Amino acid sequence: MKVLHLNTTEYLASGGTGIAMTRLSSGLRTAGIDSRILTKLSELDSPYTSVLAKSKTNGMLENGIEKITWRLGLNNLHVLNSSTIQNDYFFVNANLLNLHCIHSQFLNYLALPELTKYKPAVFTLHDMWAFTGHCTYSFDCDRWKTGCGRCPYPDVPQPIGRDNTHIEWKLKKWVYGRSNLTVVTPSLWLTDLAKQSLLNELPIHHIPHGIDTNVYQPLDRDQCRAVFGVPADKKVLLFGAQSLKDKRKGSDLLFQALENLPQSLKAEIVLMVFGEGGQRIEEIVGIQTLNLGVITSDRLKVAAYSAADLFLFPTRADNMPLVLLESIACGTPVVSFKVGGVPDTVRPGLTGYLATPEDAEDFKNGIVQLLEDASARRSMQQECREIALREYNLELYVKRYVNLYQQVLNCNSSW
């Protein structure tokens, strides 16, 4: 079994998608599977990763074509790399493909029938893009069920220059009907949506993300707080996102919730923040804030989770965020909203608190309730860890993928 993962970027630059893919590929190699990565951009110097080469001529052609496709509202059709992919050494030697995030100008989806003609592909969905007319999250719009068009959110990722979402939807449907694809959905929410979408004629399998619970595990709380210079007697809240400027991640809702906390409780709290854009939070919410910036070290992230009493995740839309798995694996309960795939991991009374979507007051109530009930928090800390070990360990994650890969290869054994 020789698996090749295709993703726009490797590891950190693509947020959770790149991290999930890299962890899966590494876990597969540990299990004895030949697993490699083909990407447009790489942050890691690894012999198992190939960066897709692009000729100067192709680059110039793509720039010219993109000016046209952008005006037409058709993203990714300008990318001319299918022949380059097929000639890559890793691609030639693989007998199975695992597609991840193939948009963001990495792959022209019209090339999928040709790319999967002799190599079957597992398509892991990390958002909704695969079955919409352009967007990665549709929020309250369900036009993707019937063919898109008249898009209410043309400016959300992936933004479009013109509303031809009905055409992109039809193109994707045409492509999938001619491609050898098996779909994987990490959350129950995305599984349900995929089955209602233009992907419904393809095999769809639910495989949750996994995490190395030997790396992400609870550390001594007081020692971790000492590392960050946080007093042991403070209540610590942790908030993190790839970019705090991303409206989908709900930092505005978090700020409303924190501003409305009782003044007496604010005086007892230290807010720790990781990600981009956290410099001005203290003056906005009136709570002592420690800005950790972008954290690339697993060990430092584990220390941050372990130092915190609660992890705050005010997202408006998400599939299966890795930060939630990381938090519960470190025994830290979560306060979030009941949206997308969040309820898979954040379970009221067990691993955290789920607020009503867009309700900052309810989110605030969740923070207050859990901070003021130390006994409930201790119970949740234990439950968080047990659920992570039982349901989201890396070995189980890898085993589920290996079993699926084997099924796909067996169905294509004549190849």
C-alpha positions as CSV (number, residue, x, y, z in Angstrom):
1,M,0.0,0.0,0.0
2,K,1.5,3.3,-1.1
3,V,-0.6,6.3,-0.2
4,L,-0.1,9.9,-1.6
5,H,-1.8,12.8,0.2
6,L,-2.6,15.9,-1.8
7,N,-3.1,19.1,0.1
8,T,-2.6,22.8,-0.8
9,T,0.0,23.3,2.0
10,E,1.8,21.1,4.5
11,Y,1.2,21.5,8.2
12,L,0.8,25.0,9.7
13,A,0.1,27.2,6.8
14,S,-3.2,25.5,6.1
15,G,-4.4,25.5,9.7
16,G,-6.2,22.4,10.9
17,T,-6.3,20.7,7.5
18,G,-2.5,20.6,7.1
19,I,-2.0,19.5,10.6
20,A,-4.6,16.7,10.4
21,M,-3.1,15.5,7.1
22,T,0.5,15.6,8.4
23,R,-0.5,13.7,11.6
24,L,-2.3,11.1,9.5
25,S,0.6,10.6,7.1
26,S,3.1,10.3,10.0
27,G,0.8,7.9,11.8
28,L,0.5,5.7,8.7
29,R,4.3,5.5,8.4
30,T,4.6,4.5,12.0
31,A,2.1,1.7,11.2
32,G,4.3,0.5,8.4
33,I,2.4,2.2,5.5
34,D,4.3,4.0,2.7
35,S,2.7,7.4,3.1
36,R,3.8,10.6,1.3
37,I,2.6,14.1,0.7
38,L,2.4,16.2,-2.5
39,T,1.8,19.9,-1.8
40,K,2.0,23.4,-3.3
41,L,3.9,24.8,-0.3
42,S,5.8,23.1,2.5
43,E,7.0,24.3,5.9
44,L,8.7,21.0,6.8
45,D,12.0,19.7,5.4
46,S,10.9,16.1,5.0
47,P,12.0,13.3,2.6
48,Y,8.3,12.2,2.6
49,T,7.1,15.5,1.1
50,S,7.3,16.6,-2.5
51,V,6.6,20.3,-3.5
52,L,4.8,20.5,-6.8
53,A,7.0,22.2,-9.4
54,K,5.5,24.9,-11.6
55,S,7.2,26.1,-14.8
56,K,7.6,29.8,-15.5
57,T,5.5,29.3,-18.6
58,N,2.6,27.7,-16.7
59,G,2.7,30.4,-14.1
60,M,2.3,33.1,-16.8
61,L,-0.5,31.2,-18.5
62,E,-2.3,30.7,-15.2
63,N,-2.1,34.4,-14.4
64,G,-3.7,35.2,-17.7
65,I,-6.4,32.6,-17.5
66,E,-7.2,33.5,-13.9
67,K,-8.1,37.1,-14.9
68,I,-10.8,35.5,-17.1
69,T,-12.0,32.8,-14.7
70,W,-12.2,35.3,-11.8
71,R,-14.5,37.6,-13.8
72,L,-16.6,34.5,-14.6
73,G,-16.7,33.6,-10.9
74,L,-15.1,30.2,-11.5
75,N,-12.3,29.5,-9.1
76,N,-9.4,27.1,-9.6
77,L,-10.1,26.4,-13.3
78,H,-7.0,28.4,-14.2
79,V,-4.6,25.9,-12.5
80,L,-2.6,23.9,-15.1
81,N,-0.8,21.4,-13.0
82,S,-2.5,18.0,-13.7
83,S,0.3,16.9,-16.0
84,T,2.9,18.0,-13.5
85,I,1.1,16.0,-10.8
86,Q,1.0,12.9,-12.9
87,N,4.7,13.2,-13.6
88,D,5.7,13.6,-10.0
89,Y,7.7,10.7,-8.7
90,F,5.5,10.3,-5.6
91,F,2.4,10.2,-7.8
92,V,3.8,7.7,-10.2
93,N,4.7,5.3,-7.4
94,A,1.5,5.6,-5.4
95,N,-1.3,3.2,-5.8
96,L,-3.9,5.2,-3.8
97,L,-4.5,8.9,-3.5
98,N,-5.9,10.8,-0.4
99,L,-7.2,14.2,-1.4
100,H,-7.5,16.8,1.3
101,C,-7.8,20.6,0.7
102,I,-7.4,20.7,-3.1
103,H,-8.8,24.2,-3.6
104,S,-7.0,27.5,-2.9
105,Q,-5.4,27.4,-6.4
106,F,-3.7,24.0,-5.8
107,L,-5.6,21.7,-8.1
108,N,-8.1,22.1,-11.0
109,Y,-10.9,19.9,-9.9
110,L,-11.7,19.2,-13.6
111,A,-8.5,17.1,-13.6
112,L,-10.0,14.6,-11.1
113,P,-11.3,12.1,-13.6
114,E,-7.9,11.8,-15.2
115,L,-6.0,11.8,-11.9
116,T,-8.2,9.0,-10.5
117,K,-8.4,7.0,-13.8
118,Y,-5.7,4.5,-12.7
119,K,-5.3,5.5,-9.0
120,P,-8.4,5.4,-6.8
121,A,-8.8,8.4,-4.4
122,V,-10.1,8.9,-0.9
123,F,-11.4,12.5,-0.6
124,T,-11.2,13.7,3.0
125,L,-13.5,16.7,3.4
126,H,-12.3,19.4,5.8
127,D,-15.1,21.8,5.0
128,M,-18.1,22.1,2.7
129,W,-16.3,23.3,-0.5
130,A,-16.6,19.9,-2.3
131,F,-20.3,20.2,-2.6
132,T,-21.0,23.9,-2.8
133,G,-20.8,26.5,-5.7
134,H,-17.8,28.1,-4.1
135,C,-17.9,28.5,-0.3
136,T,-16.1,26.5,2.4
137,Y,-19.0,27.1,4.8
138,S,-22.5,28.1,3.8
139,F,-23.8,29.2,7.2
140,D,-27.6,29.5,7.0
141,C,-27.7,28.9,3.2
142,D,-28.8,25.5,1.9
143,R,-28.9,26.2,-1.8
144,W,-26.0,23.7,-2.2
145,K,-28.7,21.0,-1.9
146,T,-30.4,22.1,-5.1
147,G,-27.7,23.6,-7.3
148,C,-26.6,26.9,-5.8
149,G,-27.1,30.2,-7.7
150,R,-28.1,33.6,-6.2
151,C,-25.4,33.2,-3.6
152,P,-26.0,35.2,-0.4
153,Y,-22.3,35.0,0.6
154,P,-20.1,35.7,-2.4
155,D,-17.3,37.2,-0.3
156,V,-16.7,34.3,2.1
157,P,-13.9,31.9,1.3
158,Q,-13.5,31.0,-1.5
159,P,-14.6,34.5,-2.7
160,I,-16.0,34.9,-6.3
161,G,-15.9,37.8,-8.8
162,R,-19.3,36.9,-10.2
163,D,-22.1,34.7,-9.1
164,N,-21.9,31.7,-11.3
165,T,-22.1,29.3,-8.4
166,H,-24.8,27.3,-10.2
167,I,-22.2,26.5,-13.0
168,E,-19.5,25.5,-10.5
169,W,-22.0,23.3,-8.7
170,K,-22.9,21.5,-12.0
171,L,-19.2,21.2,-13.0
172,K,-18.4,19.5,-9.7
173,K,-21.4,17.1,-10.2
174,W,-20.1,16.3,-13.7
175,V,-16.6,15.7,-12.4
176,Y,-17.6,13.4,-9.5
177,G,-19.7,11.3,-11.8
178,R,-16.5,10.5,-13.8
179,S,-14.0,10.2,-11.0
180,N,-13.1,7.2,-8.8
181,L,-13.7,8.7,-5.4
182,T,-14.5,7.6,-1.9
183,V,-15.5,10.3,0.5
184,V,-14.4,10.7,4.2
185,T,-16.2,13.1,6.6
186,P,-14.6,13.7,10.0
187,S,-17.7,15.0,11.8
188,L,-21.3,13.6,12.0
189,W,-22.5,17.0,10.9
190,L,-20.5,17.0,7.7
191,T,-21.5,13.3,7.1
192,D,-25.1,14.3,7.2
193,L,-24.6,17.2,4.9
194,A,-22.6,15.2,2.4
195,K,-25.3,12.6,2.1
196,Q,-27.8,15.4,1.2
197,S,-25.4,16.9,-1.4
198,L,-24.2,16.2,-4.9
199,L,-21.8,13.7,-3.3
200,N,-24.6,11.4,-2.4
201,E,-23.9,8.9,-5.1
202,L,-20.4,8.3,-3.9
203,P,-19.4,6.0,-0.9
204,I,-19.3,8.2,2.2
205,H,-17.5,7.1,5.4
206,H,-17.3,8.9,8.8
207,I,-13.8,8.8,10.2
208,P,-13.2,11.3,13.1
209,H,-9.8,13.0,13.3
210,G,-7.3,11.5,15.7
211,I,-4.6,12.8,18.0
212,D,-1.4,11.5,19.6
213,T,-2.6,11.2,23.2
214,N,1.0,10.5,24.3
215,V,1.9,14.0,23.2
216,Y,-1.3,15.7,24.1
217,Q,-1.8,14.8,27.7
218,P,-2.4,16.7,31.0
219,L,0.7,18.2,32.5
220,D,1.2,19.6,36.0
221,R,-1.1,22.7,36.1
222,D,1.1,24.8,38.5
223,Q,4.3,24.1,36.6
224,C,2.6,25.0,33.3
225,R,1.3,28.3,34.8
226,A,4.8,29.0,36.1
227,V,6.2,28.6,32.5
228,F,3.8,31.4,31.4
229,G,4.2,33.5,34.5
230,V,0.6,33.0,35.6
231,P,-0.2,33.0,39.3
232,A,-1.4,29.6,40.6
233,D,-4.4,31.1,42.3
234,K,-5.9,32.7,39.1
235,K,-8.6,31.3,37.0
236,V,-7.2,30.8,33.5
237,L,-9.2,31.0,30.2
238,L,-7.5,30.0,27.0
239,F,-8.6,31.1,23.5
240,G,-6.9,30.3,20.2
241,A,-7.5,30.5,16.5
242,Q,-5.4,30.6,13.4
243,S,-6.4,34.2,12.9
244,L,-8.4,36.2,15.4
245,K,-9.5,38.4,12.5
246,D,-11.5,35.6,10.9
247,K,-15.2,36.4,11.6
248,R,-16.1,32.8,11.3
249,K,-14.1,32.1,14.4
250,G,-16.3,34.4,16.5
251,S,-13.8,36.6,18.3
252,D,-16.5,39.3,18.4
253,L,-18.9,37.0,20.2
254,L,-16.1,36.1,22.6
255,F,-15.4,39.7,23.4
256,Q,-19.1,40.4,24.1
257,A,-19.2,37.4,26.5
258,L,-16.0,38.4,28.3
259,E,-17.0,42.1,28.6
260,N,-20.2,41.0,30.3
261,L,-18.6,38.8,32.9
262,P,-19.1,40.0,36.5
263,Q,-16.4,42.5,37.5
264,S,-15.5,40.4,40.6
265,L,-14.9,37.4,38.3
266,K,-12.9,39.4,35.8
267,A,-10.4,40.3,38.6
268,E,-9.7,36.6,39.2
269,I,-9.1,35.7,35.5
270,V,-6.1,35.6,33.3
271,L,-6.9,35.2,29.6
272,M,-4.3,33.4,27.5
273,V,-4.5,33.8,23.8
274,F,-2.6,32.1,20.9
275,G,-2.9,32.9,17.2
276,E,-2.6,36.0,15.1
277,G,-4.1,39.3,16.2
278,G,-4.4,38.9,20.0
279,Q,-2.4,42.0,20.9
280,R,-5.4,44.4,21.7
281,I,-7.7,42.0,23.5
282,E,-6.9,43.2,27.1
283,E,-8.0,46.8,26.4
284,I,-11.2,45.5,24.7
285,V,-12.5,43.1,27.3
286,G,-10.9,44.5,30.5
287,I,-9.3,41.2,31.6
288,Q,-5.6,40.6,32.2
289,T,-4.4,39.0,29.0
290,L,-1.3,37.0,28.1
291,N,-0.7,37.0,24.3
292,L,1.2,33.9,23.3
293,G,1.3,34.7,19.6
294,V,1.4,31.9,17.0
295,I,2.4,28.6,18.7
296,T,4.1,26.0,16.4
297,S,5.4,23.7,19.2
298,D,3.2,20.9,20.3
299,R,4.9,20.9,23.7
300,L,4.1,24.6,24.2
301,K,0.5,24.1,23.2
302,V,0.1,21.2,25.6
303,A,1.5,23.5,28.4
304,A,-1.1,26.2,27.5
305,Y,-4.0,23.7,27.5
306,S,-2.8,22.2,30.8
307,A,-2.5,25.7,32.4
308,A,-6.1,26.6,31.5
309,D,-9.3,25.9,33.5
310,L,-11.3,26.3,30.3
311,F,-10.7,26.5,26.5
312,L,-13.0,29.0,24.8
313,F,-14.0,28.3,21.2
314,P,-16.7,30.8,19.9
315,T,-16.9,29.5,16.3
316,R,-19.7,30.3,14.0
317,A,-19.1,27.3,11.7
318,D,-16.6,24.4,11.8
319,N,-16.2,20.8,10.8
320,M,-14.1,19.0,13.5
321,P,-11.6,21.5,14.9
322,L,-8.3,19.9,16.0
323,V,-8.0,22.4,18.9
324,L,-11.0,20.7,20.6
325,L,-9.3,17.3,20.4
326,E,-6.1,18.8,21.7
327,S,-7.9,20.5,24.6
328,I,-9.9,17.5,25.8
329,A,-6.8,15.2,25.4
330,C,-5.1,17.6,27.9
331,G,-8.1,17.3,30.2
332,T,-9.3,20.9,29.6
333,P,-13.1,21.4,29.2
334,V,-14.4,23.6,26.4
335,V,-17.1,26.3,26.1
336,S,-18.3,26.6,22.5
337,F,-21.5,27.0,20.4
338,K,-23.7,24.2,19.2
339,V,-22.7,24.5,15.5
340,G,-21.3,22.2,12.9
341,G,-19.2,19.3,14.1
342,V,-18.4,20.9,17.5
343,P,-21.0,18.8,19.4
344,D,-19.1,15.6,18.4
345,T,-16.4,16.6,20.9
346,V,-18.0,19.2,23.2
347,R,-20.6,17.2,25.1
348,P,-22.6,19.2,27.7
349,G,-21.9,18.1,31.3
350,L,-19.1,15.7,30.1
351,T,-16.5,17.7,28.2
352,G,-17.9,21.2,28.3
353,Y,-20.7,23.6,27.6
354,L,-22.6,24.3,24.4
355,A,-24.2,27.7,24.0
356,T,-27.0,28.6,21.6
357,P,-25.4,29.8,18.3
358,E,-24.7,33.6,18.1
359,D,-25.8,34.0,21.8
360,A,-22.9,35.7,23.5
361,E,-24.9,35.9,26.8
362,D,-25.3,32.1,26.8
363,F,-21.6,31.7,26.1
364,K,-20.9,34.0,29.0
365,N,-23.2,31.9,31.2
366,G,-21.2,28.8,30.3
367,I,-18.0,30.4,31.3
368,V,-19.4,31.5,34.7
369,Q,-21.1,28.2,35.4
370,L,-18.0,26.1,34.8
371,L,-15.6,28.5,36.5
372,E,-17.7,28.7,39.7
373,D,-18.2,24.9,39.9
374,A,-14.8,23.4,40.6
375,S,-16.2,20.0,41.4
376,A,-18.0,19.8,38.0
377,R,-14.8,21.0,36.3
378,R,-12.7,18.3,37.9
379,S,-15.2,15.7,36.8
380,M,-15.1,17.0,33.3
381,Q,-11.3,17.1,33.2
382,Q,-11.3,13.3,33.8
383,E,-14.1,12.7,31.3
384,C,-12.3,14.7,28.7
385,R,-9.2,12.6,28.9
386,E,-11.0,9.3,28.9
387,I,-13.0,10.3,25.8
388,A,-9.9,11.4,24.0
389,L,-8.2,8.1,24.8
390,R,-11.2,6.0,23.9
391,E,-12.4,7.7,20.8
392,Y,-9.8,9.9,19.3
393,N,-6.4,8.2,19.8
394,L,-4.0,8.2,16.9
395,E,-3.8,4.4,16.6
396,L,-7.6,4.2,16.1
397,Y,-7.5,7.1,13.6
398,V,-4.8,5.3,11.5
399,K,-6.5,1.9,11.7
400,R,-9.8,3.3,10.4
401,Y,-8.0,4.8,7.4
402,V,-5.9,1.7,6.7
403,N,-9.1,-0.4,6.7
404,L,-10.8,2.0,4.3
405,Y,-7.7,2.2,2.0
406,Q,-7.7,-1.6,1.9
407,Q,-11.4,-1.7,1.0
408,V,-10.8,0.8,-1.8
409,L,-7.8,-1.1,-3.2
410,N,-9.7,-4.4,-3.0
411,C,-12.5,-2.9,-5.1
412,N,-10.0,-1.7,-7.6
413,S,-7.8,-4.9,-7.5
414,S,-7.9,-5.3,-11.2
415,W,-5.8,-2.2,-11.5
